[in-house]
Structure formats: C-alpha cells, structure tokens
C-alpha cells in the first residue's frame, strides 16, 4: 500500500497536472534527504511554494515511438548517459543509497512487472550495498549500474509530502469528521468475473439486490455516513482535510494534545477531479496562484464557492489510524528527498532512477519505493519530500520536466536487447553512451 494509499499521489492528483512552478532555491545538496521527520507541534502556516532554480536537463536519446506500451520492455530501451558523466551530489546520493539498501530485499524477491530484470540481477549490487560505506554512494552507483532510457525518456515530476492539520478527537463547532472506511462499502474485483477485466475494480454499496455507486463527496459531507462509518477525529479546516485526502496520509495535531496519524484505507469509487485544473480553466487563478498554496488561499478567501468547487471532486478518501514510520508501496519506510513514486510497469519497484530536470531540486538519484493512482506510464514520477513546512513548500509547487534514466544492474540492457533480437522484436535505441 503506497503512501498515496498511505500518502496519495500528491502533486499529480494534487492538481491533476495543474501544479504551478514552485519552490526551493537551493541546489540538490541542500534539499531534505532523510527518513521522514516527526512533525513539530508548531501551528500549520501557509508558507508559499518556493520558486525553483532552473537547470538544463540532459537530452533524451531519440527512439521510435511505441503506441500504448504495456510495460517498459514493450516501450523500448536505449542506453542513456554514462554514469561517470552524471553530476551525482554526495549527500543526495547517500540518501538514495540508504533508501536503496532498505529496498534490496524486495528487489530480489519481487517479480519485475516492468519486464526488465530478475531478482538475481540485483543480488550482487545489494550484497555490495550491505557492506559499502554510505560516503561511497556515488562510486557505488557508478560501479554497479547503467543508465537506461525507457521509451522517449521525457519525464514529468510532481511532488508529495506528509501534511499536518489541526483537529480534535471530540466534535467541535465548525470542525468536520474524519471518517474510517464505511461498513457498507464493497469493493469488487472484476477480474474474478472475466479475464477481460483483469486488474479492474469497482466500489459501491448494496441497495436492495443491486450494487450501486457509493455516496459522493456532497452526500457524505451532508451526513450520508451517519451510522455507516466510525469517526476517527475531527478536522478544524475542511480545506486542509480535502488536501490531506489528496495526499492520502498525514498527521492531525490534536487540540487535546498529542497527534493522530492517519493513512488511506479506501475510497468511495467515484472518479477523481483535479480542482486546480478546473479552477484554472474557469479563470479563477491568477498568475502565481496555480500551486497548492495558491489554491488553498483562494478556497479560504471564497468559502461558499470553494465548498462547491471541492464538491465537484466526487472522490472521497477514508482513513485508518496508523502507527510507526510512514510506508510506501513496498511496505518499507520512505525517505524525504530520496523516495519517488513511479509506475511499476515501467520502473522496477526499489530501483534507482536518475532525474535530470528543469529545476535543480528534482535532480539526482531517487529510489522508486512508491506508486500512485495518477502516476501512470513511463517517465512519470512523484517526488516525496517528507513532513513539515519545508516539505509542504517544496511539494506544493513541484512541477518539473526533463529526462529520466532508470538505473539497472550492468548488463541489463544487453540482455534485454538479446532477448528482443531472439524474438525479432528489437526496438528502442542502440545509441552509444554519451
């Protein structure tokens, strides 16, 4: 279960492609790159998204286009830049190295749905990672991996974080409920009925002898869950709760003292609508307002119109109470500044990814430890920034474009190409390393 399903697809689902250029004027060496910190008890503020420092991405290798590839192997591969030529920041690479070591057991054990590697391919690098010093991280990655471009290599990255909102265990005037999964919510795996529907699920509730769509956001906010769902607590600000639902997981700082950590448990089955794109199309957002912070400010300034706009997103997330460190899709702890969400059909979960983007804070090595509902297809990523005001400021405005390389164990590209040649299906590039 991902932090999206523990931490939702933040940046992506956040505004469904409408996150404005954002934050963080520092080079990669100074960005957060540690295990998620525990949020402080300081009041939640509205720190604006930070303006980025621009950088020039590496050029992708030209390759033939593949229409709707099923996975990375079908999309085609090309050798990317030689790792010896890539600018690896020591501290950032060390954070990625820590995250890679955590992911190694899963890399070796899991089936790679991207169709690029087997568990045994990762064993030598993982064995070396267990005994290599953290300070050796750049040399470690250069020693064991080669950069491989999947498809056209043109990447888009957003950001997500762990939000902290104010709330209470007990009901208070103006506070809104935080619901657990309703007892009458039913999830149906359609693949059990026909192979045609493999991988497809629907959610709903039984009404008479029929399965009908579950209550939408408006009905839930107007009390449809009374007697159907336990209330975990109450949020002081409905706008902040809305965005915590987008993120999928977070902390509630309790008025009574202490905190409540909640994570995604389920969803009502209704389609997600990104309100940022909606607001932008209606001309409601001025210049510089298309970041999460700008949208939150508009919703607070226009409470009635804001409530109506939020209700146009019929999707509603249900939570469960959590304990321990935040976990990603591998069931392992995730790291701010080092974890990235990716589509496992195109990036082996646990694998390193090198991003060369048009903003410095997104550059460097990331480890694919998470997934997300809106993170689909090759070269689509959601960077994780941890918790706190700094993480919120970065993730809320993250929108970066550039080039992505998946770092695979050396020899992976040649093995893939040989397998393609054996079946007469060679595609992708044979461009030599640059």
N, C-alpha and C positions, 0 to 999 in steps of 0.2 A: 504494500500500500504506500503510495507515494506521499510525500509531504503535501502534494496537491490534494491528494486524497489523504493527506495529512497536511499538506500545505498548498493546495491548489495550484493552478498554473498561473500564478500571479500575473506577471507582466503581460502574458499573452491573453489569458482570459481576462486579465485586468481590464483592458480596454479593447480587447479584440482587435488589435492592430492599430490602436489609436493612442498609444503612449507617446508623448512628445519627447523631443530630445531633452536629456536630463543632465545629470549631476556629475559630481566628483571630479574636481580639477587636479587630482593627484595622479602621478604615474603609477603603473602597476605595483611597484614595490611597496607602496604605502597603503594599498587597499586592504580591507579586512580579509584575513585568510586563516581563520581559526575555527575550532569547533564552536557551534552556536553558543553565545554567552547567555547567561540568565538575565532577563531584562531587569532594569532597576525599578524602583518604586516611584521614580520621578514622574510628574504629570505628562500625559501624552501631549505633544505640541504639534504644530503644523509646519515643521521645517520644510521649506520649499525644495523641490527637486534641484539638484545641483547641475550646473552647466558643465558639459563634458570638455575634455581636452581632445582635440581632433587628432587622429593618426591616419596614415595612409595604409590600407590593407594590402597584403600580397595579392598578386593577380592569380586568379584560378587558372587551372590548366584547361584549355578548350577541349571539350569532348562532345561526341554526338549526343543529342537529346534522346532520352528514353521516356515514352509516354506512360504515366501512372505505374512506375515500377513497384513490385510487391515488397521488395526489400533492397538492401544495399547491394547485394550480389547482382540483382537484376538491374539496378540503376547504373552499374558500371563503375569501375575504379580507374584511377590514374595515380601514378606516383606524384607526390607533392614535393615540397621543398625539402632539401636535405636538412635534418635536424641540426647539423653542425652550423647551419647558416641562420637558424631561427633565434631571435632575441629572447632567451629564457632568463627571466629575473630570478635570482637565487631564492629569495623569500617566498615568492609566489609559487615557484616550482616545488619548494619544500612543503608548502601547504598541500599542493596537489599530490606530492609523494606520500604524505601522511594519509590522505584520502584513498590513494591507490592501494596502499598496504591494507587498509580496512576492507577494501572491496575484493582483494585477491581470492579469498575462499569462495566467494560467489562466482567470480570469473572462471575459476577452474571447474566449478560444479554445474553451472547453468548451461542450458542449451542456447547457443547464439542464434537468435531468430533473424539476425541481420545476414546470416549465411556467410560470414567472413572467417570465422575462427572455430577451433575446438578448444575444450578445456585444457588439453595437453599443450596447446600452443602457448599458453600463458604461464605454465609451470616454471620454466627457467627464470623468467623475469620476476615472478612472485617469490621464488626461492632467494634470489639475489636481494630483493627489496627487504626481506626479513632480516638480512644481516648487514645491509648497507647503511651508512650514517645519513642522517637527514640532510646534512650540509652537502652531501654528494648528489643531491637531487638532479640538477641539470645534467651532470655526467651520466647519471643512471638512465634518464630518459633517452639520451643520445646513444647510450650503449646498447639498449635493448629494443628500441622501437624505430619504425619507419613511418613517415607521414604519407597517408593515403587519402586521396580526394574521392569522396563519394558523389557520383553524379556530376553536376556542374560546379559543385563546391561553393556556390554563392549562399552565404549564411545570413540569417536574421536572428538576433538575440534580444530577448526581453529580460526582465528581472523579477524575482520574487523574494519575499522576506517573511519573518515571523512578526505579525502585528501584535501590539499590546493595546487593549482598550480598557476603559473604566467600566465597572459594573458592580453587581451585588449578588449575593446568594438569595436574598429576600426581595420580594417585589417592592418597588418604589415608584412614586409618581413620575411619569414621563419615561420610565425605563421599559425596555421591550424584552420579551422572553428569548432565551437561547434554547432551542429545542433539541432533545435527543431524537433518535430515529423513532418514528411513529410505529406503534404495534401493528397497524393495519397496512403498512407499506409492503408491497410484494414486488420482488424482483424476478423476472422471468428470463432464463437463458434460452433464446430462440434456437440456438444451435442444437438443443436437445430434441427439437421437433423436426428439423430438417438440416442437412449439411449445407444447404444454400444459405442458411442464416448463421453459420458458424461465426462466433465472435460477436454477435449482436445480442443486446439485452434491452429489455424494456422494463419500466417500473409503473406500477399503478395500484389500484385497490379494487376489492370486490364489491360490487353493488348488485344485489340480487344474485343472478347467475352469470353476470358479465364482469370482465376485467375492464375497468375504465381508467382514464388518466388520473393521476393523483392531483390533489389540490394545488393550485398555482400560488405564486407569491401573494397575490392580493387576498385570496381566500384564507391563506394561513395567517396573514397579518390581521385579518378581521376575525380571527378566532376559530377557524375550522379545525384546529388540532386539539381543542378542549376535550379532555378525556381520551385522547388518542396518543399523546406523546408526553413524556416526562420533561420537565423544565430543569435544565442544569443550573441556570442562573439567569441574571438579567443584565442587559447592556444599557449603559447610560445614554448612548448615542446610536440611533438606528442607522445613521450613515456609516459610522465606524463598524457596526456589526455587518452591514452589507459588504464592506470591503474585507472584513475578516472572512466572510463566506467565500469571497472571490479567492482569497489566499488559501483557504481550506483548513487553517490551523493557526492557533495563536494563544496569547495569554489574556486573561481578564483580571485586571487589578481590582481587587475587591474593596468596597467601602469599609467592610468589617475588618479589613486587614488580611494580608496574605494574597494569594493569587490562585486562579483556576486556569489550568492549561487544558485546552480543548482541541480536538482534531476531527477531521472529516470522518463521518460514519456512513453516510449515504446521501442521496439527493432525490428530489421528487420526480425525476424523469422528464421534466419539461426542458425544452431547448433553452440554451444559454444565449442571451443577447448582451453584447458589449455596449454599455450605456455611453462610453466615451465616443465611439464611432457614431452612435445615434445622436448625441448632443452636438458633435462637430458637424454632422450633415444638416442639422437644423440651425446652424449659425449661432449656437448658444455659447460657444467657447471662443474667446478672443485669442490674440497672439500670446503664446506662452502659457495658455491655460489647459493644454491637452495632456499634461502629466496627471498622474493620480492626484497629486496635491492640488492642482488647479481645479480638477473636477470636484473634489471634496469641498473646496472653498465655495464653488458655485452652488452645490447642493445645500450647504449650510445657509447660504445667503438667500436661497429661494426654497424654503421648506415645503410648501404645498406642491409647487411644480416639481421639485426634487423627488418627493414621495411618488408622484405619478410616473416620473421617468424611471425610477428604480423598479417600480412595479411592471414596467414593460419588459424587464428581465424576469420571465416567469419561473426560472430555475430557483430552487431553494435548497440550501445545504443543511443537513442535520449533523450534529456533533456527538462525540463521546468524550468523557473525561480521560485525560492522559496522564501518565507519569513517566519519568525518565527522560532521556535525551530524545530530541526530535529525530525521526527515522525517515529514510527515503524509500524508494520502491524496492530496494534490495533488502529492506528490513534492517538496515545498518545506519549508524549515526551519519548525519550530513554535516558539511563544513562550509561556513560562510566564506565566500571568496574562492572556493575550490570545487564545490559541487555544482553540476549543471544538470538540468533535466533535458532529456533527449528522447527521440522515438526509438525504442529498442529494435525496431525492424531495420533501422539504418545505422545504429551505433550499438555495439555490444555493451550491455549494462555493466558498468565497472571499468570500462576502457577509458584511457586518456583521450582528450580532444584538444587540439591547438586551435585557438581562435585568433585570427588576425583581422581586426575590425576597424571601423572608422572612429572609434573613441578608445582612449587608452585604457580605461578601467575594465573593459571587456576583454582585453588582450591577454594571451598567455595560455597555460595548460589548465584545463578543467577535467574533472572526473565525472563521467556520466553515471551518477548514482540515483537518479530520479527520473520520473516520467510525468506526463501531464496531459489532460484532456485536449488541450489546444496545441500541444507540442507534437505535431504530426509531420511526417515526411523527412526527407534528407535535409541536413543542414539547418534545421530549426532547433533553437536552443533557448532555454530559460535559465539564466544565471541566478544562483542563490547567494544571498548576502547576509544571512543570519538574522539577528534580532536587534531592536533598539532604533534610536533616531537616525544614526548613520546609515543603517541598512535600509530604513524606510526612505531616506532621502535619495539613496542610490537606486534602489529597485523601482521606486515610484516613477522615475523618469527614464529608465533604461530602454533604449531603442537603438540598436547598433546593427550595421550591415557591413559585410566584408566576406572573408573567405575562411572556410573551416577545413581542417585536416583531422581525420581520425588517426590516432597513433596505434598501430598494430604491431605485434611481435615481428621482428625482422624475418623476411621470407614469406610473409602472408600474401603480399601482392603477387609474387611469382607463383605461389601455389594456386591462387585464385585464377591467374591467367592461364596456367597449365590446364586447370580443370575446365575452363571455358574453351580452350583450344581443343581439348579432347572431345568435347560435345559439339564443336563447330559453332559456338555461340560467343566468340570473342567480341567484347565491346569495351568501351572505356578507352582511356588514353595509354599510350606507351611512351609518352613524353619523358625524356631523361630528367633526372634530378637537376634542379637549378642551384 
